[in-house]
Amino acid sequence: MENPVINGLYVLVLGMIVIFSGMLVIILSVTICGKIIGTGKKEVKKEEVVVTQQVVEQQPENEEIPAHIKAAIIAAISAYYFNSQSKCDFVVKKIKRF
């Protein structure tokens, strides 16, 4: 008759190895698929950063507009500009001045 403690430890270790190796295979496959599919999206992000930097650099420094208002304006302009190029759920419908 076999020892139940040894059988339990054997099943525990074998189960952990199977689960972690399965998770590793899933993580690697998702990462590889993400790199294959997401190659074109990285270029859009670089353009977005360049556009926002240009808008910030064009603003004179002597204005009295607070920084959070400037950030909101830049975000609204970027969302409007990139909404025409891609399908996005975020849509700017109206911009109010406070």
Residue, then its C-alpha position, 0 to 999 in steps of 0.5 A: m500500500e502506498n503512502p497517501v501523504i507522498n501521493g498527495l504531495y506528488v499530485l500537488v507538485l505535478g498539478m502546480i507544474v501543469i498549471f504554471s506551464g499552461m499559464l506560461v504558454i497562454i501568456l507567451s502566445v498572447t504576448i506574441c499575438g499582441k506584438i504581431i497585431g499591434t505593430g501599426k498602433k505604435e506609430v499612431k502613438k508617436e504622432e499623437v505625442v508630436v502633435t501635443q508637443q507642437v501645440v504646447e510649444q506654440q503657446p506663449e508663456n505669458e498667458e494666465i491660463p491655468a495648466h489644467i485648462k491647457a491640458a483639457i484643451i489639448a486633450a479635446i483637440s487631440a480627441y477631435y483630431f484622432n476621432s476623425q481618423s479612427k473609430c473611438d467611443f470618446v467623442v467631443k460634442k461640445i466645448k464650453r468656456f468657463 
